[in-house]
Amino acid sequence: MTTEKILFEESLPGGGLWSWTLRRHTTLRLTDLHGGANVGLMAYNADRPLDRLNLPDTLKAQYTARLTRGHVLMSDMGHALLSITADTTGWHDPLGGHGHAALVKGKYGEATYQAVRNEWYRNAHDNFLIELGKQGLGKRDLVANVNFFSRLNVDAEGKMRFHAGNSKAGDVVDLRAEMNVLVVLNTCQHPLDPHPHYAPKPVLLTVRQTPQPGADDFCRNFRAENQRCFTLTERLFPGA
Amino acid sequence: MSTFLLTESPRDPAQAIYDFILPAGDGWMHEIQRGQTFRIVDLDGNQAVDTLFYSAQDFTDRYSAQDTIREQGGIYLTTGTRLISSEGHVLAEIVADTCGRHDTLGGACAAESNQVRYALDKRWMHSCRDTFMLAMARWGRGVTKCDLTHNINFFMNVPVTPDGKLSFADGVSGSGRYVELRAERDLVCLISNCPQLNNPCNAYNPTPVRLLIWA
């Protein structure tokens, strides 16, 4: 990381919202500043947003129900959006989705903007809609989201349970853009986080220029499926 | 191995107001009114039926796999499962199930994902998403690919292991098994009767299903 140029860096408070177009082969690092953060994230081909994150395709191609280093977030058109090139937690949740206003009100009570200004209780669904709207997208463009830094355990009966303590202060995950990628994210609590209070955690967002992945790239070679996904993605950039 | 709760239905197919055989590889897009009961019968066993639901009044209010599994606290669908929409509404409830487990993590096959999963030259093979695209084009009314979200795979078994692996297990369905849902809103249902030939989700033999609606 030290030899790679940091393009910019900003911190996002808990409950915050953000969207950005990552240029191809730049990398977004998410850093959990305090421990226990959650980053809900959706992703789109910035040049053609109908080409978008598809978690079922991502999971079945890589035979996984968790996400970590080596995995690639794939689009519904068979393209690589984001490769997970570094991960200090070992597990990010692709199952739990995100909460609405009713969930936040039911778990934590109500704190309106009128009453408490920017300390108000925000929810992931509304945050996604706000950032999608800025990009000309809307409700029809909502996809199943990843929850970075969070983990759910699934037992033999299929029951899901939130795994506390998955992410600690200083944990990081690196997401390398394999095309120009629109990311839409927020830092609301995981919808199954049993914490009794509204206490979403901040993250640091760092965008840096990274090398084009070579033939020996770890994510490209993680599985034969990933190699084919990279091949299809590179066809979008002939001669590049 | 977990235990399956099987629930039979008292409904008589002779009393149904709608009765249709959907061949493998075909699509079906149809309205189901609030209060009606809808049954899908796996006629020959181990067929995968890729299914989406929309609120008939508002297509942006649509089946959400993540909301559905989170609200019930488990990843498998069976009797008692309420299908939750992207807006948090109950679209339908499973009221009978003689299979015992249905998947909603595996999504639908597509020409492009078949290229990733199997080989680059698999693109020409028929797929669920192509079926969905054609059914939506015929339906019209402004429905497009962005209305295709993550579906239910009725009669498919996709377990998650404790260490977070996703497996595609042998089917738990069989000839004549069925699942039945009661519509809690006026719905539009979109089905692809899966044509996948590259993996055992259909036992490599896609077969017809029977669709019934009771008033």
Chai-1 contact restraints between the chains, C-beta under 6 A:
chainA,res_idxA,chainB,res_idxB,connection_type,confidence,min_distance_angstrom,max_distance_angstrom,comment,restraint_id
A,L50,B,K145,contact,1.0,0.0,6.0,A-B,restraint_1
A,P56,B,G106,contact,1.0,0.0,6.0,A-B,restraint_2
A,P56,B,G107,contact,1.0,0.0,6.0,A-B,restraint_3
A,P56,B,H150,contact,1.0,0.0,6.0,A-B,restraint_4
A,D57,B,G107,contact,1.0,0.0,6.0,A-B,restraint_5
A,D57,B,S113,contact,1.0,0.0,6.0,A-B,restraint_6
A,L59,B,L166,contact,1.0,0.0,6.0,A-B,restraint_7
A,K60,B,G106,contact,1.0,0.0,6.0,A-B,restraint_8
A,A61,B,V116,contact,1.0,0.0,6.0,A-B,restraint_9
A,A61,B,R117,contact,1.0,0.0,6.0,A-B,restraint_10
A,Y63,B,K165,contact,1.0,0.0,6.0,A-B,restraint_11
A,Y63,B,L166,contact,1.0,0.0,6.0,A-B,restraint_12
A,T64,B,L166,contact,1.0,0.0,6.0,A-B,restraint_13
A,A65,B,V160,contact,1.0,0.0,6.0,A-B,restraint_14
A,A65,B,G164,contact,1.0,0.0,6.0,A-B,restraint_15
A,A65,B,L166,contact,1.0,0.0,6.0,A-B,restraint_16
A,R66,B,G164,contact,1.0,0.0,6.0,A-B,restraint_17
A,M77,B,E112,contact,1.0,0.0,6.0,A-B,restraint_18
A,G78,B,E112,contact,1.0,0.0,6.0,A-B,restraint_19
A,G78,B,S113,contact,1.0,0.0,6.0,A-B,restraint_20
A,G78,B,Q115,contact,1.0,0.0,6.0,A-B,restraint_21
A,G78,B,V116,contact,1.0,0.0,6.0,A-B,restraint_22
A,G96,B,R70,contact,1.0,0.0,6.0,A-B,restraint_23
A,G97,B,Q66,contact,1.0,0.0,6.0,A-B,restraint_24
A,G97,B,D67,contact,1.0,0.0,6.0,A-B,restraint_25
A,G97,B,R70,contact,1.0,0.0,6.0,A-B,restraint_26
A,H100,B,G88,contact,1.0,0.0,6.0,A-B,restraint_27
A,K139,B,T60,contact,1.0,0.0,6.0,A-B,restraint_28
A,R140,B,T60,contact,1.0,0.0,6.0,A-B,restraint_29
A,R140,B,C146,contact,1.0,0.0,6.0,A-B,restraint_30
A,R140,B,D147,contact,1.0,0.0,6.0,A-B,restraint_31
A,D141,B,C146,contact,1.0,0.0,6.0,A-B,restraint_32
A,L142,B,S86,contact,1.0,0.0,6.0,A-B,restraint_33
A,A144,B,Q66,contact,1.0,0.0,6.0,A-B,restraint_34
A,A144,B,H150,contact,1.0,0.0,6.0,A-B,restraint_35
A,V154,B,I75,contact,1.0,0.0,6.0,A-B,restraint_36
A,V154,B,V160,contact,1.0,0.0,6.0,A-B,restraint_37
A,A156,B,S2,contact,1.0,0.0,6.0,A-B,restraint_38
A,E157,B,S2,contact,1.0,0.0,6.0,A-B,restraint_39
A,G158,B,G74,contact,1.0,0.0,6.0,A-B,restraint_40
A,G158,B,I75,contact,1.0,0.0,6.0,A-B,restraint_41
A,G158,B,Y76,contact,1.0,0.0,6.0,A-B,restraint_42
A,K159,B,G73,contact,1.0,0.0,6.0,A-B,restraint_43
A,K159,B,G74,contact,1.0,0.0,6.0,A-B,restraint_44
A,M160,B,G73,contact,1.0,0.0,6.0,A-B,restraint_45
A,P191,B,R70,contact,1.0,0.0,6.0,A-B,restraint_46
A,E225,B,V116,contact,1.0,0.0,6.0,A-B,restraint_47
A,E225,B,R117,contact,1.0,0.0,6.0,A-B,restraint_48
A,R228,B,V116,contact,1.0,0.0,6.0,A-B,restraint_49
A,R228,B,L120,contact,1.0,0.0,6.0,A-B,restraint_50
A,C229,B,V116,contact,1.0,0.0,6.0,A-B,restraint_51
